Every structure is written in C-alpha cells, then in structure tokens.
Amino acid sequence: MAGKLPAPALQQVFEVTAPNGLLYLSFPNFLHLPWLLVRILSEKLNQPNWIVLQPVDKIYTVPCVIKIVERAGFKFEKGIGCSYGPPVLYPLETPGMTKALNALKLWWLSFHPVLRFRKPGPGASSPVAR
C-alpha cells in the first residue's frame, strides 16, 4: 500500500500544527472515472503518451488518503471537489456545475478533491497509531 511513504512527513506536519489547526490536501484522485478509463486504455493499447506518469507517482484514492492522514492523528472534516471532467474539458466546467456536484456529495469522485483535516485540540483522544 502506498500509505507508508508519506507517514513520516505527515507526522512532522502533525507535530508543528497547532491544536485545532487545519490541514488541507489535494491530490490526483485515482477514483476519477474519466482519468481511470484513459489510464486503462493507454496501458491496454500501449499508448503511454496519453497520460503522464512520473517516477514519484503513487496511486491514491480519497479513502486511502483519509486513512493515511487520520493515522498521523488528524481528523477528517470535509471534502470539496473540483475538476470533475477529464482534463481536456476543464474549461467547460462552470462554477455552478462544480457547486451542484459538490451538493450531491460527489466530491470524492473529482479529479483533484480538496480534503480538510483538523488536529484535535486539548483534551481530545490521542492519534490512532503514530
């Protein structure tokens, strides 16, 4: 699981974050259906130029990222979606469309969700496993 790589960095972020402080994360979400379809097709049709994979790329999904960050001690509060369509159609996505998809609670399917976490304040239970 890709969850071990960011753990030391998240632990350091947790240590320097003030009690009740916020952490916002955004990442390429591999549950984004148009991107996932293009990735599968590029692999099956041997068209690596259809997508850009860097050596540092890891496969992350919303549930995976929430779990990794909560292990560091943060508590998940909210998700907000942006960029719901494939990258070539980003200019066609209006703020109204994005707002409607977020109202339907589909943020976890957006290409770049923004996740908000909070460090528990004084008296809160300790992190699960740091």
N, C-alpha and C positions, 0 to 999 in steps of 0.2 A: 504494500500500500504506500502511496506517495506521502502519507501523513507524517512520516518520520523526519523528512528533510527540513520543514520549516519550524519544527518544535523548539530548537534552541533559540532561534530568533524571536519566536512568539513569547518564550519565557522571559527574554530580556525586555521585550516590549511591555509585558505584564508588570515586570519589576519597576519600570520607570513611569508607568501610567499611574496617575493619582487615583485614589479611591473614588468611585463613581465616574471615573474618566471614560471617555468613549474611544473606540477603535472602529474605523471604517475600512472595509476591504472591498476591492473589486478585482475580478479575475475573469479570464475566459472560461465560461461555463460549458463543459462538455455535454451537458444535457440539452443544449440549444439544438433543436432538431434540424434546421437548415444546415448548420455547420457540421453536425454529425453525419448527415447524409452526404455532404460534399467530401468529408474525410473518408468515409467508407468507399465511396465511388472512386476517389483518387487512388486509394490503395488497390482496389479490385481491378481498375482499368490501367494501373501503372502510370498514373499521371501526377507525380509528386509536385509538379509546378502549380497545381490547383490550390494547394494550401502551403502555408509557411510553417514549418516545424523547426524549432531551434533546439540545439542540444540541451538547453536548460528546461525545455518544456516538460511539464508533468501534466497528467490527466487529473483534473479536479472537477468535482461536481458540487452543487450547493450543499447537499447533505454531508459530503466529505469535509468540506471547508468548515462548516459549522462544528462538526465533531472535533476537528483538529484544534480550532480556536478555543472551544469550550474546555478541552483537555489542558490548555495553558492557564485556565482559570477565569476566562471571560464568560459572560452570559449573553447569549444571542437575544437581541431585542426586535429587530425589524429587517426586512429585505425590501429593496426597491429595484425594479427592473429598468433597464434601458437597452436600446438596440435589440429589438425583438426579431427583426427580419434578418435576412442574410446581408453581409457587409455591402454588397453592391446596391442594396435597396435602402441603406441608412438614410439618404437624403429624402426619401419619400415618407419616412416615419414622422408623423406630426406629434407635437406635444400632447394633443388630445388623444391620439391613438395610444401613446405610451401611458397616459393617465388612466385610460379605460382598461388597458391590460393589467395595470397595477391594481386597479379597483377590483378586478376579477381574481386578484391574488395569484397571478401567473408570473410574478417576478422571478420565481425560481427557474423559469424556462428562458429567461432573457440571456442574451449572449454575454453581457457584462453586468451581472447583478451587483448591487452595492449592498453589502451586509453591515449592519450596525451591531456592535457588541459593547457591553459595559463591564468595567471592572467592578466587582462588588465592593460596597462601602464597608465601613467598620461594622462589626457585628454580624456580617453575612457569613455563610458557611464557607469553608476553605475550598480551594480548587480540587477537582476530582483526582487528577494524577499529574503532578508537575514534574 
